[in-house]
Amino acid sequence: MATVLYWLFTVINYGLYFYMLAMVVYVLMSWFPGAWQSRFGQLLGRIVGPWLNLFRIIPPILGIDFSPLIAFFVLDLIRSGLGTIFGALLMRVA
């Protein structure tokens, strides 16, 4: 049972990590003209866009959009919270 929980935690943890990397790449693509219009940019937009749109309620301040930073922070909180939950479960099972 502990092995299954550890494997599940590892898969979820790496999935969230790669999603966070995709967010970083998508945000950095804004520095390059036309990058969002490429196939790769559109694919990342479809993957990352819905999560980022949840945090677009805050208007840009001085032309800087802070929603990706907030979305990244919330996703990191979720990731660390899941780590704590799975750690407690693994201690209880083992």
KEKE-3310 file (N, C-alpha, C; in steps of 0.2 Angstrom, whole numbers, plus 5000, padded with zeros to 4 digits):
npx = (5004:5010:5019:5011:5005:5016:5021:5010:5010:5022:5020:5010:5016:5027:5020:5013:5025:5030:5019:5021:5033:5029:5021:5030:5038:5028:5025:5037:5037:5031:5040:5045:5041:5027:5028:5018:5009:5013:5013:5017:5016:5002:4998:5003:4996:4983:4984:4989:4983:4969:4971:4979:4970:4961:4966:4967:4959:4964:4969:4982:4996:5004:5007:5011:5007:5002:4996:5001:5012:5005:4997:5007:5012:5001:4999:5011:5009:4998:5005:5015:5006:5000:5011:5013:5002:5002:5014:5011:5001:5009:5018:5008:5004:5015)
npy = (4994:5006:5008:5010:5022:5030:5030:5036:5048:5053:5053:5063:5074:5076:5078:5091:5098:5098:5105:5117:5121:5122:5133:5143:5143:5147:5160:5166:5166:5177:5187:5186:5191:5185:5173:5167:5164:5153:5136:5128:5138:5140:5128:5127:5137:5132:5123:5129:5141:5140:5139:5150:5160:5160:5168:5181:5191:5201:5217:5223:5230:5245:5241:5228:5211:5202:5190:5177:5175:5174:5163:5153:5153:5149:5136:5130:5130:5121:5110:5108:5106:5094:5086:5087:5080:5068:5063:5062:5052:5042:5040:5035:5023:5016)
npz = (5000:5004:4994:4983:4986:4987:4974:4967:4973:4968:4954:4953:4959:4950:4938:4942:4943:4930:4924:4930:4924:4911:4912:4915:4903:4894:4899:4897:4884:4880:4878:4866:4850:4841:4846:4853:4843:4836:4833:4844:4854:4854:4858:4871:4876:4876:4885:4897:4898:4904:4918:4921:4917:4928:4937:4932:4936:4943:4938:4926:4933:4931:4918:4919:4921:4934:4936:4932:4941:4953:4950:4949:4962:4969:4963:4968:4981:4982:4977:4988:4998:4995:4996:5010:5014:5008:5014:5027:5026:5021:5032:5041:5035:5034)
capx = (5000:5014:5022:5006:5004:5022:5021:5004:5013:5028:5017:5006:5021:5031:5015:5013:5031:5030:5014:5024:5038:5025:5018:5036:5039:5022:5025:5043:5036:5028:5045:5047:5036:5024:5029:5011:5005:5016:5009:5019:5013:4995:4997:5004:4990:4977:4986:4991:4978:4963:4973:4981:4964:4957:4969:4967:4954:4968:4971:4989:4999:5010:5008:5014:5002:5005:4992:5005:5015:5000:4995:5012:5012:4995:5001:5016:5006:4995:5010:5018:5001:4999:5017:5012:4996:5005:5019:5007:4998:5014:5020:5003:5003:5022)
capy = (5000:5012:5009:5013:5029:5034:5030:5040:5055:5054:5055:5069:5079:5077:5081:5098:5101:5100:5110:5124:5123:5124:5140:5147:5144:5151:5167:5169:5167:5184:5192:5185:5193:5180:5166:5164:5162:5147:5130:5127:5143:5139:5121:5129:5142:5128:5119:5133:5146:5140:5140:5157:5164:5160:5173:5187:5196:5207:5221:5224:5236:5248:5236:5221:5206:5198:5184:5171:5174:5172:5156:5149:5153:5145:5129:5128:5129:5115:5105:5107:5104:5087:5083:5086:5075:5061:5062:5060:5046:5037:5038:5031:5017:5012)
capz = (5000:5004:4987:4978:4988:4985:4966:4966:4975:4963:4947:4954:4960:4943:4934:4944:4942:4923:4922:4932:4919:4905:4913:4914:4896:4891:4901:4894:4876:4879:4877:4859:4845:4837:4849:4855:4837:4834:4835:4851:4858:4854:4862:4878:4878:4878:4892:4903:4898:4908:4925:4921:4917:4934:4941:4928:4939:4945:4932:4926:4937:4927:4912:4921:4923:4940:4937:4931:4947:4958:4948:4950:4969:4971:4961:4972:4988:4981:4977:4994:5003:4993:4999:5017:5015:5006:5019:5033:5024:5021:5039:5045:5032:5035)
cpx = (5004:5017:5018:5005:5010:5023:5016:5007:5018:5025:5013:5011:5025:5026:5014:5019:5032:5025:5017:5029:5034:5023:5024:5038:5034:5023:5031:5042:5033:5034:5047:5041:5033:5025:5022:5007:5008:5012:5011:5016:5005:4993:4998:4998:4984:4978:4986:4986:4972:4965:4975:4975:4960:4960:4970:4962:4958:4971:4979:4991:5005:5011:5011:5008:5005:5001:4996:5009:5011:4998:5000:5013:5007:4997:5006:5014:5002:5000:5013:5013:5000:5005:5016:5007:4999:5010:5016:5004:5003:5017:5015:5003:5010:5023)
cpy = (5006:5013:5012:5020:5033:5035:5036:5048:5057:5056:5061:5075:5081:5080:5089:5101:5103:5105:5117:5126:5125:5131:5145:5148:5148:5158:5170:5170:5174:5189:5191:5187:5187:5173:5163:5162:5156:5141:5128:5132:5142:5133:5123:5133:5138:5124:5123:5139:5146:5141:5147:5162:5165:5166:5180:5192:5202:5211:5222:5230:5239:5244:5230:5217:5202:5191:5178:5170:5172:5165:5151:5148:5148:5137:5126:5126:5122:5109:5103:5104:5096:5083:5082:5080:5068:5059:5059:5053:5040:5035:5034:5024:5012:5009)
cpz = (5000:4998:4982:4980:4986:4978:4964:4967:4970:4956:4948:4955:4954:4938:4935:4942:4934:4920:4924:4927:4913:4906:4913:4907:4893:4893:4898:4886:4875:4877:4869:4854:4841:4840:4851:4849:4834:4836:4842:4856:4859:4858:4869:4880:4880:4884:4898:4904:4903:4916:4925:4921:4923:4938:4937:4930:4942:4939:4932:4930:4933:4921:4913:4924:4928:4941:4936:4938:4953:4956:4950:4958:4972:4969:4966:4979:4987:4981:4984:4999:5001:4996:5006:5018:5013:5011:5025:5032:5024:5028:5043:5042:5034:5042)
residu = (MET:ALA:THR:VAL:LEU:TYR:TRP:LEU:PHE:THR:VAL:ILE:ASN:TYR:GLY:LEU:TYR:PHE:TYR:MET:LEU:ALA:MET:VAL:VAL:TYR:VAL:LEU:MET:SER:TRP:PHE:PRO:GLY:ALA:TRP:GLN:SER:ARG:PHE:GLY:GLN:LEU:LEU:GLY:ARG:ILE:VAL:GLY:PRO:TRP:LEU:ASN:LEU:PHE:ARG:ILE:ILE:PRO:PRO:ILE:LEU:GLY:ILE:ASP:PHE:SER:PRO:LEU:ILE:ALA:PHE:PHE:VAL:LEU:ASP:LEU:ILE:ARG:SER:GLY:LEU:GLY:THR:ILE:PHE:GLY:ALA:LEU:LEU:MET:ARG:VAL:ALA)
# end
